[in-house]
Amino acid sequence: MNSRYYLGVSGVIALLVFGLTVTYVGKPRLKPQVNNFMEHFWELLTYIANTLIFILVGIVIAQKVNFTWGALGILILIYICLNLFRFAMIMLLYPLMKRMGYGLSKRESVILTWGGLRGALGMTLALMVSYTPAIPEDVRSQVLFFTAGIVTLTLCVNATTTRWLLNKLGLINIPSARIILENKIQQTIRENSEKYLERLEKRDALEGTNWEKVRHYIFPKPQEVTHTAGTHAMLTEVRLRVLDREKALCHQLYDEGIISQSTFRRLMNSLDELYDHDGTYLLDNRLSIFRFCNRTALLNSLRKEPYLHNLMSFYFRKRIALIYDLGRGFIILQKEDLKFLDELKNSDLLNEQSIVNTLKEEINQNIKAMSELIDSLAINFPRAYKHALTLKSIRMLLSNERRTIKQMESNGVISEKDAEGLLEKVDERTDELNTFRYTIPGTILRRLFRKSSKEL
């Protein structure tokens, strides 16, 4: 709570901001193994902390709170008023929220009102109040009782009826396009399993097998689909699948060291923006990426002055390197999207040629626009572009070493412990690459320092 005393802000809000900062900036800087461990660790710790808080509050209430029917009536009244106040605030801000972000519908506003559950945070604050001597004892007892009562009512009433309310409002209905696509996926799995079982039945080494029992474990036959989906609905669904594929590949590129953490973060933010619109936005709607890359317009306007242009190119090489890394990573993702669409088409999961052509056109537009932007960097900033190519080549070299070590580990050539030591050596050079050690000013300063040292 030091922020409360020194900065005059809430310690809880300060902790929340700290968590958001670590997630956005700190998480990409950590190794994938560390992130995976921390995710499971904090998930377990959160479960334990929530359990302890509810146990402690229950014990404290049993010791300090005297239950009365009048207090129960006031609690129910407070519970009703809280839901009404929440509904009033959402309706007041509804016109604004409807036009911000990806919008808010009336049905979603109802769920937002009913789903405003209170949990461990409110209980923790109430527990802190109950042990604050400066507050009168009767007030502490009331705060603890009413807070715990609101949490209990929202968990017993709101939480248990939310699914029923979602069904009534039609917010959990699965789109027809998704049902059709998932049915095709299940049908493909069953057909492949049946073909493999036929090959097994022909093997002499498996003669005498109870094939009826084996067939019992084959993938269940999917139910017949009576839904129909229009081209637009199927198009939005396939866009979401492409975005899922892009996200997975983006993580893979970052884990292998092919792209930097800054590039990874910007690519993921762009994917999240598209995903929030449920596939209705075109795949070439990457405004955040191209807006960042096109901020070199100021530098381009100075290219008519040779000396000033070289100076700007010299000092902005880090930004050019970042734009190049972002552009090349973006192009890699788009080319993999094209392969993914071909896989869907060849696997009979997507038979409509018009959908494939539309998505390919959107993706090719991304590739064309980014390729033109990278070519302009090579023309306008040759020195910085050369520096960017050098950094990219080093990343590819280190990525290849990392893949080789992991392949040798999987083949049993080296042990897991030996692989960790070798990967640490690769990570050390990767960390060097992410510092200013390989930049041009750093090189010049080291040369000047060495020259002055020799003279001395």
N, C-alpha and C positions, 0 to 999 in steps of 0.2 A: 504493500500500500504506500510505498515511498512517493509515487506519483501524486497521491492525495495531499501529502504534506508539502512537497517541493513545487509541484506544478499546479495544484489546485484542481485536479481532474479525478474522475472516478477510477479506482483501481480495477474494477471489473471491466470497464470500457477500455482502459489501457491494456489489459490482458487480452481482450478481444482483438484490438488493433494489432497487438504483437503477434497473435496467432495468424491473422490475415497476412501480415507482412512476411512471416516465416513461410507460409504456404505459397505465396506468390513469388517471393524472391529467394528465400533460403532453400526450399525443397529442391528446385532444379540444380542447386549447387552440390547436393549430396549424391553419393553413389546410389545406384538403384537398389543394391542390397541393403544399404542403410535405410532408405525410404521404406522398403518392404518390412524390415524389422520394426521401425518406428510406428508404422501403421498398425501392425498387430499389437505392439506394446501399448500404445495409447488407447486402442479399442478395448483391451483387457482392463487397463487402468481406469478408463471411463466407466466401465461396467461395475468395477469394484467400488469406485467412489460414489456412484449413484446408489448402490445398494447400502453402503455405509451411511450415507446422508439420510435415507429414509428410515433406517434402523435407529439412528441417533435421534431423529425428530420424533419418532414414535415413543422412544424411551423418555425423552424430555417432556413430551405432552402428557404422558402417564404420570409423571412426577409433579409437574407444575400447573397443569390446566385442570380446572374443575368444570366438568360438563354440566350444562343446564339446557333445558328445552328452549328457553328464551334465546340463548346464544345460538342454538341450532337454527331457530327461525331467522335470526339476523344473518347467519351464514348463507341460508338459502336465498334471502333477499339480495345479499351482496353478489352471489353467484349469478342471479338473474340480471342484476344491474350491470355487471361486468360484460355479459354477453350483449346486452343492449347498447352499452357504450362502445363496444368494439364494432358492432354493426353500424352505429351512427358515424364513427370515424371513417370506416371503409366507404360508406355511402358518400360522405363528404369529400373524400379524396378520389372517389371512383372515376369522375371525368378526367382527372389528371393521370391516374394509373392506366386508364383505358388507352391513352395515347402515348404512353411512355413504354420503352422496351418492346416486348412482344405482345403487349396489350393485356387487358383483364376483362373477361366476360362476366355477365351477371351471375351465371351459375358458379363460376370460379370465386366470385366475391362472397357467395353464400358459404362455400366451403372454407374460405379464408376466415369468415366470421366464426363458424362452428369449430374450426380446427385450431383456434388459438389456445393451445394447451399450456398449462403452467407445470413446471417440473422441478428439477434439482436446484436450479439457480435461485428460484424464489424461496425454496426451503432453506437453502444455505443462508440467504440474507435474513430470513426470519430467525434462524438459529443464532446468527450473530447478534440480532436485536435482543433475543431472550437472555443473552449473557452480557448485556451492556448495563452496568450498575447505574449510569446516569439517567436511565429511563425508568419511570415508575414501574413497580412490579405488576400492577394490574394491566397497564398498557402492554408490557412485554408478553404477558399471558394471552391477551386478546390478539396481538399480532401473530403469535405463533399458532393459535388455534384457528384463526380465520385463514391464514395462509395455507396451513396444512389441509383445512377443509376445502378450500377452493381447488387445490391440487387433487384431492381425492374425488371431488365431484366431476372435475373435467376428465379425469382418467376413467371414472366409472360410467359417466353419462356421454360426454362428447366423444371420447375415444372409441367406445364400444358401438356407437351409432353412426360413426363417420362412413363406414363401408356401405351401410344401408342408404345413407344420404347420397353417396356417390352413385349408387345404382339408380336411385330415383331421378337424379339429375342427368344421368347418362354420361357421366364423365369417365367411366372405366370401360366403356365399350371399345373393343378392339376394332380398329379399322378393317374394312373388308379386304383391302389390298394386303395388309399384313397377314390376315388369316390365309389368304390364297397362297402367298409366298411361303409361309411356314408349312402349309400343307404340302407344297411341292418339295420342300426340303426334307420333310419326313418321308414322303414317298420315294425320293431318291435314296435315302438311307436304307429303307426297307428293300428296295430293288437291288442295291449293291450287296446287302446282307444275304438275300436269297441266291444271288449268283455265286457268292463265295461259298455258301452252304452246298450248292450243287457240285462245286469243285472238290469240297471236302468229302462228299459222299463217294466220289470216284477214286479216292486214295486207298490203296491196298493196305497201308499201315493202320488205317482206321476201320478196317472191316470188323463187323460185330458191334459197332456202336449203335446205341438206341437213338436213332435219328428222330424219332417222334418226340422224345424228350428234349433233344437238342433244338428241334424246331420250335418247341414251346418258348425258348428264350430269344427267338428272333425279334427284331424291332417290331413293335405293335403296328398293325395296319392303321393308317390315319383315316379319320372319318371323312366321308364324302362332303365336299364343300358345295353349298348351295348359293353362296354369296357371289355377287358379281361386282367388279371394281372397274371404274372408268380409267382412261389413260392417265388423267391428271392425278388420281389417287395413287395409282401404281407408280407414277413418276416420283411423287413425293416420298413414297416408301423406299424406293430404290436409292434415292438421294441420301436418306438416312443410313442405309447400308454402306454407301460409299464413304460417308463421313465416319462411320464406325471403323471401316478399314483404314482410313487415313489417320485416325487417332492411334490405332494400334501400330501402324508403321512409323508414325512420328515418335512414339515411345521407343521403338526399336532403333531408329536412327540416332536418337539421343543416347541410348544405352551403349551403342557401339562407338560413340564419339564422333560420328560423321557430322553432326551439327552441334553448335554451341548451345549453352543453356539459354542464352538470350533469344536465339532463333527458335528453340523449342518452345519457349514461353509465348512468343508472338504467334507461332503457328497454332498452338493449342487454343489461344484466345480467339483466333479467327474461326477455328472449327466450332468452338462453343457458341460464338455469335450465330453461326448458321444453324447449329443444332437447336438453339432456342426457338427457332421459327418452324420447327417440325417439318423440314424438308420443302417448305414453300418457297424459300429463297433459292435463286439459281446458284449453281456451284461456282460461277465466275463472279459472284458478288463478294469479293474479298477486299472491301474498301480499306480495312485497317492495315492490311499488308501493303497494298499499293500506295496508300497515303503516306506510310512511313518511308517507303522506298523513293517516292517522288519528292521528298523534302530536300533533295539536292539541287532543286531549281535555282536557289540562290547562288550555289557554286557554279552552275552552268552559265549564269548571266555574267560571270567574271572571266570566262574563258578567252575573251578577246584581248585581255591584258596578259601577255605571256608570263611576265615575272610574277604578277599577283596570282595568276592561275596556278602556276607551279607551287607557290607558297601555300595556297588554299588546299591544293591536292596533297601537299606534304603533311599539313597539320590535320586534315580530315581523313587520312588513310584508314584510321580505325573504323570510322563510320562507313566508309566505302567497303571495307572488309566485312562489316556486319551485314550490309545490304546484299553483298555478293553471297555470303553464306546463307542468308535468308532466301534469296532468289534461287540458288541452286537446290537448297532443301525443298523449297516449294515445287520446283520443277520435278524433282524426284518423286514427290508425293503424287503429282498429277499424272506422271507416266505410269506409276503403279496403279492409279485409278483406272486408266485405260486397259491395263492387263486384267484388272478385276472385272471390268465389264465384259471383256471377252470370255473370261471364265464363266460368268453367269450365263452368257449366251450359249456357250458350248455345252454347259451342263443341263440345258433345257429348263433351267429355273426361270429364265426370262426369255420368252419367245417373241415378244413384241419388238420388232426391229426399230420402230419409230422411237421407242423409249431409249434404246441404246444409242441411236443416232443423236437424239437431243442431248443426252448427257455427255456424249463424246464431243459434241460441238461446244458445250460449255467448258469442258476440260481443256480442249485444244485452244480455246480463247485465252484461258489462263496461261498456258504454255507460251503462246505467241506473245502476249503482253509482257510476261516476265523476261522472255528471251530478248525482246527489243530493249527492255530496260537495262539488262546486263550488258548488251552490246553498246548502249550509249555510255555506260560507265567506262568501258574499255577505250572509247574514243575520247571522252571528255577528261578522264582522270587516269592516264596511262600508268603513272608511277604508283598511285594508290591501288589501281587494278592489279598491277604486277604483285604488289604486296599481298593483296587478297588471294590471288592464285597461289602464292607461296604458302600462306596459312592453310588454305584448303588442301593443298597437297600434303602438308604435314599431318593434318587431321586424317586424311585417307590412309596415309602410311601407318599411323598409330592404330587406326581402326582395323587395318589388315593384321597387324601384330596381335591385337586383342582377339580377333576371330581365330587366328592360328593357334593361340594358346588354349582357347576354349575347345577347339576341335581336338587338339592333342589330349586334353583332359577327358573329353567324352570318349575318345578311342582307347583310353587307358595307358597312353604313352607316359604321362606324368600324373602324379597324385594331385588330389585337391589342394593339399597344402603347398606343394611346389607351384601349382598354377596360381595360387593367391600371391606368392612372392613375385612371380613373373609379371602378374597383372599390376602389382604395386609399382613396379619399375615403369610400366607403360603409363600408369596414372601420374607418376611424378613428372614425366615429360609432358603429359597433357596439362598438368597444372602450370608448368612453365609456359606452355603455349597460351594459356588464358591470362597471363600477366603481360606486362609491358616489355618483357625481356627481348621479344623478337621484333619490337617496333623500331622504326627508323631513328627517332630521337634517342631512344635508349642505346642503340648501337653507336651513335655519334658521341654520346656522353661517355660511354665506356672507352671509346678510342681516345677521346681527349684526356680522360683520366689516366689511361695507360701512358700516353705521350708525356703528360706532365710529370708522372711518377718517374719515367726514365730520365727526364731532364734534371729532376731533383736528385 
